[in-house]
């Protein structure tokens, strides 16, 4: 078994019209054994900026803390909120520094620009190579299943409610086909004036 799938887990992000959504499953396991069902892989880095860190659970927590540290330093030095694209570079730098003994995570960044509210999503591999898209990004053990669901369900210019429904269906149906992820899910829909967080019930088997 790959070290990337040792603890299981998935993160997905989608772009809508003036909004973005990011969602994750909440299973924390050790290979086939489920240890807990409330392990969140998405972390708030700013009022409209979130990062999902699927992969090895120890590295998920380590990288989340290191990113928050670098974000706080930037905010103190620059006296302004960090743009999602800038945050992507921070994540990329952090991962590439450790390229010879990497953190075993594949991050997903989703957010809105602090000034223009322009939506932004991207994913990175474990040594920090970014992929910026304008539709959806997936990461984790069920990434192939999520790609299939996203290709089928996603449409351009979805509103916040439709985006929530689309990302939820894509994630829930994908993790049902994956033994090491699922158990429940958490969705974040990020708009210019608010962030809506919903916890979804899923199959418990």
KESEKOL-979966 format. One record per residue: residue number from 1; residue in one letter; chain; x, y, z of N, C-alpha, C, O in turn. Coordinates in steps of 0.02 Angstrom, whole numbers, padded with zeros to 5 digits. Layout:
<nodes>
resi; resn; chain; nu; nv; nw; cau; cav; caw; cu; cv; cw; ou; ov; ow
NUM; A; A; X; Y; Z; X; Y; Z; X; Y; Z; X; Y; Z .
...
</nodes>
This chain:
<nodes>
resi; resn; chain; nu; nv; nw; cau; cav; caw; cu; cv; cw; ou; ov; ow
1; X; A; 00042; -00060; 00000; 00000; 00000; 00000; 00044; 00063; 00000; 00094; 00066; 00036 .
2; X; A; 00025; 00111; -00041; 00061; 00174; -00044; 00054; 00214; 00021; 00002; 00211; 00054 .
3; X; A; 00106; 00250; 00039; 00102; 00291; 00100; 00050; 00346; 00093; 00023; 00370; 00143 .
4; X; A; 00035; 00366; 00031; -00016; 00418; 00019; -00086; 00393; 00038; -00129; 00433; 00057 .
5; X; A; -00097; 00328; 00034; -00164; 00301; 00049; -00166; 00264; 00117; -00214; 00229; 00131 .
6; X; A; -00114; 00272; 00157; -00109; 00238; 00222; -00167; 00258; 00269; -00196; 00215; 00302 .
7; X; A; -00182; 00323; 00271; -00236; 00348; 00314; -00301; 00360; 00275; -00353; 00373; 00306 .
8; X; A; -00299; 00357; 00208; -00358; 00371; 00168; -00376; 00445; 00168; -00344; 00485; 00202 .
9; X; A; -00427; 00462; 00130; -00452; 00531; 00130; -00452; 00563; 00062; -00411; 00547; 00019 .
10; X; A; -00499; 00609; 00053; -00508; 00644; -00010; -00526; 00717; 00001; -00559; 00734; 00050 .
11; X; A; -00504; 00759; -00046; -00525; 00829; -00046; -00542; 00848; -00118; -00509; 00825; -00165 .
12; X; A; -00594; 00889; -00126; -00616; 00910; -00192; -00634; 00984; -00189; -00660; 01008; -00139 .
13; X; A; -00618; 01021; -00242; -00637; 01092; -00246; -00668; 01106; -00314; -00648; 01077; -00364 .
14; X; A; -00718; 01151; -00315; -00753; 01168; -00377; -00764; 01244; -00380; -00771; 01278; -00329 .
15; X; A; -00764; 01268; -00441; -00776; 01339; -00452; -00847; 01350; -00477; -00873; 01313; -00518 .
16; X; A; -00878; 01403; -00451; -00945; 01423; -00473; -00943; 01495; -00497; -00889; 01522; -00512 .
17; X; A; -01001; 01526; -00501; -01005; 01596; -00522; -00996; 01640; -00460; -01040; 01644; -00418 .
18; X; A; -00938; 01673; -00456; -00921; 01716; -00400; -00920; 01679; -00333; -00930; 01708; -00280 .
19; X; A; -00907; 01613; -00336; -00902; 01574; -00274; -00860; 01512; -00288; -00852; 01491; -00345 .
20; X; A; -00834; 01483; -00235; -00798; 01419; -00241; -00823; 01374; -00184; -00848; 01397; -00133 .
21; X; A; -00814; 01309; -00194; -00831; 01261; -00142; -00772; 01213; -00134; -00738; 01196; -00182 .
22; X; A; -00762; 01191; -00072; -00711; 01141; -00057; -00742; 01092; -00007; -00776; 01112; 00040 .
23; X; A; -00729; 01027; -00018; -00759; 00977; 00025; -00709; 00921; 00038; -00664; 00909; -00001 .
24; X; A; -00719; 00886; 00095; -00676; 00829; 00111; -00718; 00775; 00146; -00771; 00790; 00174 .
25; X; A; -00693; 00714; 00144; -00722; 00662; 00186; -00691; 00669; 00256; -00643; 00706; 00265 .
26; X; A; -00718; 00632; 00305; -00696; 00643; 00374; -00669; 00579; 00407; -00663; 00575; 00468 .
27; X; A; -00652; 00530; 00366; -00626; 00468; 00394; -00552; 00475; 00410; -00513; 00503; 00370 .
28; X; A; -00532; 00450; 00468; -00462; 00440; 00483; -00451; 00367; 00499; -00479; 00341; 00547 .
29; X; A; -00411; 00334; 00458; -00401; 00262; 00468; -00328; 00244; 00465; -00285; 00285; 00448 .
30; X; A; -00314; 00182; 00484; -00247; 00154; 00474; -00257; 00093; 00429; -00278; 00040; 00451 .
31; X; A; -00243; 00103; 00366; -00258; 00055; 00313; -00333; 00039; 00315; -00373; 00084; 00307 .
32; X; A; -00352; -00024; 00325; -00424; -00041; 00321; -00461; -00028; 00387; -00522; -00030; 00389 .
33; X; A; -00424; -00013; 00441; -00456; -00002; 00506; -00476; 00071; 00514; -00434; 00116; 00506 .
34; X; A; -00540; 00084; 00529; -00562; 00153; 00540; -00551; 00172; 00614; -00573; 00136; 00659 .
35; X; A; -00517; 00228; 00624; -00500; 00250; 00692; -00549; 00303; 00716; -00573; 00300; 00773 .
36; X; A; -00564; 00353; 00673; -00614; 00403; 00692; -00650; 00429; 00630; -00627; 00419; 00574 .
37; X; A; -00706; 00461; 00642; -00748; 00484; 00586; -00762; 00559; 00591; -00812; 00584; 00566 .
38; X; A; -00716; 00595; 00623; -00724; 00669; 00627; -00657; 00704; 00615; -00643; 00755; 00646 .
39; X; A; -00618; 00676; 00570; -00551; 00704; 00555; -00557; 00750; 00494; -00561; 00726; 00437 .
40; X; A; -00557; 00815; 00506; -00564; 00863; 00452; -00497; 00875; 00418; -00445; 00882; 00451 .
41; X; A; -00498; 00877; 00352; -00436; 00887; 00313; -00434; 00957; 00282; -00387; 00973; 00245 .
42; X; A; -00484; 00998; 00296; -00486; 01066; 00269; -00474; 01116; 00325; -00503; 01110; 00379 .
43; X; A; -00431; 01165; 00312; -00411; 01213; 00363; -00423; 01284; 00338; -00408; 01300; 00280 .
44; X; A; -00450; 01326; 00382; -00462; 01396; 00364; -00397; 01435; 00372; -00368; 01438; 00426 .
45; X; A; -00375; 01466; 00317; -00314; 01506; 00318; -00329; 01581; 00317; -00285; 01622; 00327 .
46; X; A; -00391; 01598; 00304; -00412; 01668; 00302; -00487; 01670; 00296; -00519; 01617; 00289 .
47; X; A; -00517; 01729; 00298; -00590; 01734; 00294; -00620; 01702; 00231; -00675; 01675; 00233 .
48; X; A; -00582; 01706; 00175; -00607; 01677; 00112; -00554; 01632; 00081; -00552; 01625; 00019 .
49; X; A; -00513; 01601; 00122; -00458; 01559; 00097; -00453; 01494; 00137; -00445; 01495; 00198 .
50; X; A; -00459; 01438; 00101; -00457; 01372; 00133; -00408; 01326; 00097; -00398; 01333; 00036 .
51; X; A; -00379; 01280; 00135; -00334; 01231; 00104; -00354; 01162; 00129; -00366; 01152; 00189 .
52; X; A; -00356; 01114; 00083; -00369; 01044; 00100; -00305; 01004; 00093; -00268; 01012; 00045 .
53; X; A; -00291; 00961; 00143; -00228; 00925; 00145; -00239; 00850; 00152; -00231; 00823; 00207 .
54; X; A; -00258; 00815; 00099; -00265; 00743; 00103; -00197; 00708; 00098; -00150; 00735; 00068 .
55; X; A; -00192; 00649; 00126; -00129; 00611; 00124; -00114; 00582; 00192; -00160; 00560; 00227 .
56; X; A; -00051; 00581; 00212; -00031; 00553; 00277; -00054; 00601; 00333; -00038; 00660; 00331 .
57; X; A; -00090; 00575; 00382; -00123; 00617; 00431; -00074; 00659; 00472; -00088; 00717; 00488 .
58; X; A; -00016; 00631; 00490; 00034; 00669; 00528; 00058; 00729; 00488; 00067; 00783; 00516 .
59; X; A; 00069; 00719; 00423; 00092; 00775; 00381; 00036; 00825; 00369; 00049; 00885; 00361 .
60; X; A; -00026; 00802; 00367; -00084; 00848; 00362; -00082; 00900; 00417; -00089; 00960; 00405 .
61; X; A; -00072; 00876; 00479; -00073; 00921; 00536; -00010; 00964; 00539; -00013; 01024; 00556 .
62; X; A; 00048; 00935; 00523; 00111; 00972; 00523; 00108; 01029; 00472; 00124; 01086; 00488 .
63; X; A; 00089; 01013; 00410; 00089; 01063; 00357; 00037; 01117; 00370; 00049; 01176; 00355 .
64; X; A; -00020; 01099; 00398; -00071; 01149; 00415; -00043; 01201; 00464; -00054; 01261; 00456 .
65; X; A; -00005; 01177; 00514; 00024; 01223; 00564; 00078; 01267; 00532; 00082; 01326; 00547 .
66; X; A; 00120; 01237; 00490; 00174; 01276; 00458; 00147; 01327; 00409; 00174; 01382; 00404 .
67; X; A; 00093; 01310; 00374; 00063; 01358; 00328; 00031; 01416; 00366; 00036; 01474; 00345 .
68; X; A; -00003; 01401; 00421; -00033; 01453; 00462; 00021; 01501; 00489; 00011; 01561; 00491 .
69; X; A; 00078; 01472; 00509; 00135; 01512; 00533; 00160; 01560; 00478; 00170; 01619; 00491 .
70; X; A; 00169; 01534; 00417; 00194; 01576; 00363; 00143; 01628; 00342; 00160; 01684; 00323 .
71; X; A; 00079; 01610; 00345; 00025; 01657; 00328; 00023; 01714; 00379; 00016; 01772; 00360 .
72; X; A; 00030; 01698; 00443; 00030; 01749; 00495; 00089; 01796; 00488; 00082; 01857; 00498 .
73; X; A; 00148; 01769; 00471; 00207; 01810; 00460; 00196; 01859; 00402; 00213; 01918; 00406 .
74; X; A; 00167; 01834; 00348; 00152; 01876; 00289; 00103; 01932; 00308; 00113; 01990; 00289 .
75; X; A; 00051; 01914; 00346; 00001; 01964; 00366; 00031; 02018; 00409; 00015; 02077; 00401 .
76; X; A; 00076; 01999; 00455; 00109; 02049; 00498; 00156; 02094; 00458; 00160; 02154; 00469 .
77; X; A; 00193; 02063; 00411; 00243; 02100; 00373; 00210; 02146; 00321; 00230; 02204; 00313 .
78; X; A; 00161; 02119; 00286; 00130; 02156; 00230; 00070; 02198; 00251; 00049; 02244; 00216 .
79; X; A; 00041; 02181; 00309; -00018; 02216; 00335; -00077; 02212; 00287; -00114; 02261; 00278 .
80; X; A; -00086; 02154; 00256; -00143; 02143; 00211; -00157; 02069; 00206; -00115; 02027; 00224 .
81; X; A; -00217; 02052; 00183; -00235; 01982; 00175; -00200; 01951; 00115; -00188; 01985; 00065 .
82; X; A; -00183; 01888; 00120; -00148; 01854; 00066; -00198; 01831; 00012; -00252; 01805; 00027 .
83; X; A; -00178; 01842; -00051; -00219; 01818; -00107; -00211; 01742; -00113; -00159; 01714; -00094 .
84; X; A; -00263; 01708; -00138; -00257; 01635; -00147; -00198; 01615; -00192; -00166; 01564; -00179 .
85; X; A; -00185; 01654; -00244; -00130; 01637; -00289; -00062; 01643; -00253; -00017; 01603; -00265 .
86; X; A; -00055; 01693; -00211; 00005; 01701; -00171; 00012; 01643; -00122; 00066; 01616; -00111 .
87; X; A; -00045; 01624; -00092; -00044; 01568; -00045; -00023; 01503; -00079; 00011; 01461; -00050 .
88; X; A; -00044; 01495; -00142; -00023; 01436; -00181; 00054; 01433; -00186; 00084; 01380; -00180 .
89; X; A; 00085; 01491; -00196; 00158; 01494; -00200; 00190; 01477; -00133; 00243; 01445; -00131 .
90; X; A; 00159; 01499; -00078; 00185; 01483; -00011; 00183; 01408; 00000; 00231; 01378; 00025 .
91; X; A; 00126; 01376; -00018; 00120; 01303; -00011; 00172; 01268; -00054; 00205; 01221; -00032 .
92; X; A; 00179; 01291; -00116; 00226; 01261; -00163; 00298; 01265; -00137; 00335; 01216; -00140 .
93; X; A; 00317; 01323; -00110; 00384; 01333; -00082; 00397; 01286; -00023; 00450; 01255; -00017 .
94; X; A; 00347; 01282; 00022; 00353; 01240; 00081; 00365; 01166; 00061; 00407; 01133; 00090 .
95; X; A; 00328; 01143; 00012; 00334; 01073; -00009; 00399; 01061; -00046; 00432; 01010; -00037 .
96; X; A; 00419; 01109; -00089; 00479; 01099; -00130; 00542; 01101; -00088; 00592; 01069; -00105 .
97; X; A; 00541; 01138; -00033; 00598; 01139; 00014; 00615; 01069; 00039; 00673; 01052; 00051 .
98; X; A; 00562; 01028; 00046; 00570; 00960; 00074; 00567; 00907; 00020; 00546; 00850; 00033 .
99; X; A; 00586; 00924; -00042; 00575; 00879; -00098; 00613; 00813; -00093; 00591; 00763; -00122 .
100; X; A; 00669; 00810; -00056; 00708; 00749; -00050; 00682; 00703; 00005; 00700; 00644; 00009 .
101; X; A; 00640; 00730; 00048; 00605; 00690; 00099; 00537; 00723; 00109; 00526; 00756; 00159 .
102; X; A; 00492; 00714; 00060; 00433; 00758; 00055; 00380; 00744; 00109; 00377; 00691; 00139 .
103; X; A; 00339; 00796; 00119; 00276; 00786; 00156; 00230; 00746; 00110; 00222; 00763; 00052 .
104; X; A; 00199; 00694; 00137; 00157; 00651; 00096; 00085; 00677; 00094; 00039; 00645; 00119 .
105; X; A; 00077; 00735; 00064; 00010; 00764; 00055; 00006; 00796; -00015; 00057; 00814; -00044 .
106; X; A; -00054; 00801; -00040; -00066; 00834; -00105; -00119; 00888; -00093; -00179; 00874; -00097 .
107; X; A; -00098; 00950; -00080; -00145; 01002; -00058; -00192; 01026; -00113; -00178; 01022; -00172 .
108; X; A; -00249; 01051; -00090; -00298; 01085; -00133; -00312; 01153; -00102; -00329; 01157; -00043 .
109; X; A; -00305; 01206; -00141; -00317; 01274; -00117; -00379; 01302; -00150; -00388; 01295; -00211 .
110; X; A; -00423; 01333; -00111; -00483; 01364; -00138; -00496; 01429; -00101; -00490; 01431; -00039 .
111; X; A; -00515; 01481; -00137; -00530; 01544; -00104; -00551; 01598; -00152; -00552; 01588; -00213 .
112; X; A; -00567; 01656; -00124; -00584; 01715; -00163; -00532; 01769; -00149; -00506; 01775; -00094 .
113; X; A; -00517; 01808; -00201; -00470; 01863; -00193; -00498; 01912; -00141; -00557; 01930; -00144 .
114; X; A; -00457; 01935; -00093; -00482; 01979; -00039; -00513; 02044; -00064; -00558; 02071; -00033 .
115; X; A; -00488; 02070; -00122; -00514; 02134; -00147; -00565; 02125; -00203; -00619; 02155; -00201 .
116; X; A; -00548; 02084; -00253; -00591; 02078; -00312; -00644; 02023; -00306; -00691; 02020; -00346 .
117; X; A; -00636; 01979; -00256; -00679; 01920; -00247; -00679; 01873; -00308; -00727; 01838; -00321 .
118; X; A; -00623; 01873; -00344; -00616; 01827; -00400; -00603; 01757; -00374; -00558; 01747; -00332 .
119; X; A; -00642; 01706; -00397; -00631; 01638; -00371; -00567; 01607; -00397; -00544; 01621; -00452 .
120; X; A; -00538; 01563; -00355; -00474; 01531; -00372; -00472; 01461; -00342; -00487; 01453; -00283 .
121; X; A; -00454; 01411; -00382; -00441; 01344; -00355; -00378; 01316; -00388; -00362; 01332; -00445 .
122; X; A; -00343; 01274; -00351; -00285; 01240; -00379; -00269; 01179; -00336; -00291; 01174; -00279 .
123; X; A; -00230; 01134; -00364; -00204; 01077; -00326; -00129; 01074; -00337; -00103; 01099; -00387 .
124; X; A; -00094; 01042; -00291; -00021; 01034; -00296; -00004; 00961; -00282; -00040; 00926; -00247 .
125; X; A; 00053; 00939; -00310; 00075; 00872; -00293; 00121; 00875; -00231; 00130; 00928; -00203 .
126; X; A; 00149; 00818; -00211; 00184; 00817; -00147; 00251; 00854; -00147; 00279; 00865; -00094 .
127; X; A; 00277; 00873; -00206; 00337; 00916; -00206; 00321; 00987; -00230; 00366; 01025; -00247 .
128; X; A; 00256; 01004; -00231; 00238; 01074; -00240; 00226; 01098; -00311; 00225; 01158; -00324 .
129; X; A; 00216; 01052; -00359; 00201; 01073; -00427; 00127; 01091; -00433; 00084; 01048; -00424 .
130; X; A; 00111; 01154; -00448; 00041; 01175; -00446; 00004; 01162; -00512; 00034; 01160; -00566 .
131; X; A; -00062; 01152; -00506; -00106; 01147; -00564; -00166; 01192; -00552; -00208; 01177; -00509 .
132; X; A; -00170; 01246; -00589; -00225; 01294; -00581; -00276; 01281; -00636; -00258; 01276; -00694 .
133; X; A; -00339; 01275; -00616; -00393; 01263; -00665; -00451; 01311; -00651; -00452; 01346; -00601 .
134; X; A; -00499; 01311; -00697; -00559; 01353; -00687; -00622; 01311; -00683; -00677; 01336; -00693 .
135; X; A; -00614; 01246; -00668; -00674; 01204; -00660; -00673; 01166; -00593; -00712; 01183; -00548 .
136; X; A; -00630; 01115; -00587; -00628; 01078; -00524; -00559; 01046; -00516; -00524; 01034; -00565 .
137; X; A; -00541; 01032; -00453; -00480; 00994; -00438; -00497; 00942; -00386; -00541; 00952; -00344 .
138; X; A; -00462; 00884; -00390; -00474; 00831; -00341; -00407; 00805; -00315; -00355; 00812; -00348 .
139; X; A; -00408; 00775; -00256; -00347; 00748; -00227; -00367; 00695; -00176; -00417; 00703; -00140 .
140; X; A; -00328; 00641; -00172; -00342; 00590; -00123; -00348; 00521; -00153; -00333; 00510; -00212 .
141; X; A; -00371; 00474; -00112; -00371; 00404; -00133; -00426; 00388; -00184; -00419; 00341; -00223 .
142; X; A; -00479; 00427; -00186; -00534; 00415; -00233; -00532; 00466; -00290; -00584; 00484; -00318 .
143; X; A; -00472; 00490; -00309; -00468; 00545; -00358; -00496; 00524; -00427; -00527; 00564; -00461 .
144; X; A; -00484; 00461; -00446; -00510; 00439; -00511; -00586; 00439; -00512; -00617; 00461; -00561 .
145; X; A; -00616; 00414; -00458; -00689; 00414; -00453; -00716; 00486; -00452; -00767; 00500; -00484 .
146; X; A; -00682; 00531; -00416; -00705; 00600; -00412; -00700; 00635; -00480; -00744; 00674; -00498 .
147; X; A; -00646; 00621; -00517; -00640; 00649; -00584; -00699; 00629; -00627; -00728; 00671; -00662 .
148; X; A; -00718; 00565; -00624; -00775; 00541; -00664; -00840; 00576; -00645; -00878; 00596; -00689 .
149; X; A; -00852; 00584; -00580; -00913; 00617; -00557; -00913; 00691; -00576; -00964; 00718; -00598 .
150; X; A; -00855; 00724; -00569; -00851; 00795; -00585; -00861; 00808; -00660; -00896; 00854; -00679 .
151; X; A; -00831; 00765; -00702; -00840; 00773; -00774; -00913; 00766; -00793; -00936; 00798; -00841 .
152; X; A; -00950; 00725; -00757; -01021; 00713; -00772; -01065; 00770; -00746; -01112; 00791; -00780 .
153; X; A; -01051; 00795; -00686; -01098; 00839; -00651; -01083; 00913; -00656; -01129; 00954; -00657 .
154; X; A; -01019; 00931; -00660; -01001; 01002; -00657; -01021; 01040; -00720; -01015; 01015; -00775 .
155; X; A; -01046; 01101; -00710; -01062; 01147; -00766; -01034; 01215; -00749; -01026; 01232; -00690 .
156; X; A; -01020; 01256; -00799; -00994; 01323; -00785; -01048; 01367; -00752; -01108; 01357; -00761 .
157; X; A; -01024; 01417; -00714; -01067; 01469; -00685; -01123; 01442; -00640; -01180; 01465; -00644 .
158; X; A; -01107; 01393; -00598; -01155; 01368; -00549; -01162; 01418; -00492; -01113; 01447; -00469 .
159; X; A; -01224; 01427; -00468; -01235; 01469; -00410; -01215; 01431; -00346; -01200; 01372; -00349 .
160; X; A; -01215; 01466; -00289; -01193; 01434; -00226; -01232; 01371; -00208; -01202; 01321; -00187 .
161; X; A; -01298; 01372; -00215; -01338; 01314; -00197; -01326; 01255; -00244; -01318; 01198; -00222 .
162; X; A; -01324; 01270; -00309; -01310; 01217; -00358; -01239; 01190; -00351; -01227; 01130; -00360 .
163; X; A; -01192; 01234; -00334; -01123; 01213; -00324; -01117; 01166; -00264; -01082; 01116; -00267 .
164; X; A; -01153; 01182; -00210; -01154; 01139; -00151; -01181; 01070; -00169; -01152; 01019; -00150 .
165; X; A; -01236; 01069; -00205; -01267; 01005; -00225; -01220; 00964; -00269; -01213; 00904; -00261 .
166; X; A; -01187; 00998; -00317; -01143; 00964; -00364; -01082; 00935; -00329; -01065; 00877; -00339 .
167; X; A; -01049; 00975; -00287; -00989; 00951; -00253; -01005; 00895; -00203; -00966; 00849; -00194 .
168; X; A; -01063; 00901; -00171; -01084; 00850; -00123; -01096; 00783; -00159; -01072; 00731; -00136 .
169; X; A; -01134; 00785; -00214; -01148; 00723; -00251; -01084; 00692; -00279; -01075; 00631; -00277 .
170; X; A; -01040; 00735; -00305; -00977; 00710; -00333; -00935; 00674; -00280; -00909; 00620; -00292 .
171; X; A; -00929; 00706; -00221; -00888; 00676; -00168; -00920; 00614; -00139; -00887; 00563; -00131 .
172; X; A; -00985; 00618; -00123; -01018; 00562; -00089; -01020; 00499; -00133; -01008; 00444; -00108 .
173; X; A; -01034; 00508; -00197; -01038; 00450; -00242; -00968; 00422; -00257; -00961; 00362; -00270 .
174; X; A; -00917; 00465; -00256; -00850; 00441; -00268; -00823; 00401; -00209; -00793; 00348; -00219 .
175; X; A; -00833; 00426; -00148; -00806; 00390; -00090; -00842; 00325; -00076; -00815; 00281; -00042 .
176; X; A; -00904; 00318; -00101; -00939; 00254; -00094; -00904; 00199; -00133; -00915; 00140; -00120 .
177; X; A; -00863; 00218; -00181; -00825; 00169; -00221; -00753; 00161; -00196; -00712; 00131; -00230 .
178; X; A; -00738; 00189; -00137; -00670; 00186; -00111; -00672; 00160; -00039; -00708; 00187; 00003 .
179; X; A; -00633; 00108; -00026; -00636; 00075; 00039; -00604; 00116; 00095; -00623; 00107; 00153 .
180; X; A; -00556; 00160; 00080; -00519; 00193; 00133; -00538; 00268; 00141; -00499; 00306; 00169 .
181; X; A; -00596; 00287; 00116; -00620; 00355; 00128; -00696; 00354; 00134; -00729; 00306; 00114 .
182; X; A; -00723; 00408; 00161; -00796; 00413; 00168; -00817; 00428; 00239; -00787; 00469; 00273 .
183; X; A; -00868; 00393; 00262; -00898; 00396; 00329; -00938; 00459; 00343; -00989; 00455; 00377 .
184; X; A; -00917; 00516; 00320; -00958; 00577; 00319; -00917; 00629; 00280; -00860; 00616; 00262 .
185; X; A; -00947; 00685; 00268; -00912; 00736; 00228; -00926; 00805; 00256; -00975; 00816; 00291 .
186; X; A; -00881; 00852; 00239; -00890; 00921; 00260; -00879; 00967; 00200; -00830; 00961; 00165 .
187; X; A; -00927; 01011; 00190; -00927; 01056; 00132; -00920; 01129; 00154; -00950; 01149; 00204 .
188; X; A; -00880; 01166; 00117; -00873; 01238; 00128; -00890; 01273; 00063; -00857; 01261; 00012 .
189; X; A; -00941; 01316; 00063; -00957; 01356; 00004; -00938; 01429; 00020; -00966; 01460; 00065 .
190; X; A; -00889; 01455; -00018; -00860; 01520; -00002; -00888; 01572; -00051; -00878; 01567; -00111 .
191; X; A; -00922; 01622; -00024; -00950; 01677; -00063; -00918; 01742; -00039; -00880; 01742; 00010 .
192; X; A; -00933; 01797; -00074; -00902; 01861; -00058; -00920; 01884; 00013; -00879; 01915; 00047 .
193; X; A; -00981; 01870; 00035; -01004; 01896; 00099; -01011; 01844; 00154; -01023; 01861; 00212 .
194; X; A; -01003; 01779; 00137; -01011; 01728; 00188; -00979; 01662; 00167; -00966; 01651; 00109 .
195; X; A; -00967; 01620; 00217; -00944; 01551; 00206; -00995; 01504; 00238; -01008; 01508; 00298 .
196; X; A; -01023; 01459; 00198; -01072; 01412; 00223; -01038; 01344; 00233; -01009; 01316; 00187 .
197; X; A; -01043; 01318; 00295; -01012; 01254; 00311; -01067; 01204; 00327; -01111; 01216; 00368 .
198; X; A; -01065; 01147; 00293; -01115; 01095; 00304; -01081; 01027; 00314; -01033; 01011; 00278 .
199; X; A; -01106; 00989; 00362; -01082; 00920; 00372; -01133; 00872; 00345; -01193; 00876; 00360 .
200; X; A; -01111; 00825; 00304; -01156; 00779; 00270; -01151; 00709; 00302; -01096; 00686; 00319 .
201; X; A; -01207; 00677; 00309; -01207; 00607; 00331; -01194; 00563; 00270; -01217; 00577; 00215 .
202; X; A; -01157; 00509; 00281; -01142; 00464; 00226; -01149; 00392; 00250; -01164; 00380; 00308 .
203; X; A; -01138; 00345; 00205; -01139; 00275; 00223; -01086; 00261; 00276; -01029; 00284; 00271 .
204; X; A; -01105; 00223; 00327; -01059; 00209; 00382; -01032; 00138; 00378; -01028; 00102; 00428 .
205; X; A; -01013; 00117; 00318; -00985; 00050; 00309; -00925; 00052; 00263; -00894; 00000; 00250 .
</nodes>
